[in-house]
Amino acid sequence: MLHYQSVGEGKTLVFLHGFLESSTMWDYLPLKELNVRCILIDLPGHGQSPLTDTAEIPSIRFMAQQVLEVLKELKITEFTLVGHSLGAYVGLDLCHLAPCQKLILLNSNCWSDDEQKRRDRLRVADLVYKAKKHFIREAIPGLFGRPNDFQAEIKQLIKEANHMSADAIAYAALAMRERVDYTEEVLANPSRYVFIHGELDTLVSGEQLFLRLPGMRVHFLPNAGHMSHIESRDEVILLLKEEI
C-alpha cells in the first residue's frame, strides 16, 4: 500500500503531489488553517511509496487505483481532492473510481500531451537512466517563476528528488505521456473542477487553460510559476479555504 498520513479532523481533503515530489510538498502550506482532515499520499515510486506496477505500459490509472486502496483502507466515502501537476492527472482518473466531490487542479490541466510533449516525455525517461542527478538539477529550478527567490527550497527539492530511482522517474514520465484527455468531462461538469494556476508557469499554458476551458473557474496567481504552493502560499491557502 502507498505511504500516507492522516492529519486533523472534519471534512476529508486528499492531497496528491506532483512529479519528482512527495507528500512533503504540502508542508509549505499551513494546512491546519483549513480545519479539515488532510490525507497526504505519496504516489507510486515517490517519497516512501514503492513502485509495484509490473505492467508493460506505465499508467496514471494504476496510480489512481493505488490511491483508491488507501481511501478504502481509511473507509473514506466522500472527499475533495487537491492535486498538484501529476497529482491532478491522477485525480482526474480517480474521479471515475471514487466519490470525489470536487477536484482542485493546482498547476495542472485536463488534456492529453501533444506530440511534442510526448516526445519530451520519452527523452526524460531515457535521460534519467544516463544522468538522473543532472536531469533533476536542471529540471527543478525551471519549475519556479522566480527561482532566485527560492534557492533554499530548490536545494531541498533537489535533495529529495535524488532519492527517487530512475525507474520511478521514467515510469511517471511515461504514465503522463499515456494519460487520458478529460477535457469534455471537465467542461460537462464545471462545478466539480477548479483550477489554480501560476501566470509564470511555463510547464502548463495558462493561455491554453483560458482558451480550452471557457467558463471554468480558473484562479490565476500573478507571481507564481509551477510551484504555486511555495511561490504564492498565502494566496493558495486562501483559495483552498474558499473552494472547500
Buried (B, 14 or more C-beta within 10 A) or exposed (E): EBBBEBBBEEBBBBBBBBBBBBBBBBEBBEBEEBEBBBBBBBBBBBBEBBBEBEEEEBBBBBBBBBBBEBBEEBEBEEBBBBBBBBBBBBBBBBBEEBEBBBBBBBBBBBBBBEEEEBEBBEEBBEBBEEEBEEBBBEBBBEBBBEBEEBEEBBEBBBEBBEEBEBBBBBBBBBBBBBBBEBBEBBBEEEEBBBBBBBBBBEBBEBEEBBEBBEEBBBBBBEBBBBBBBBBBBEBBBEBBEEBB
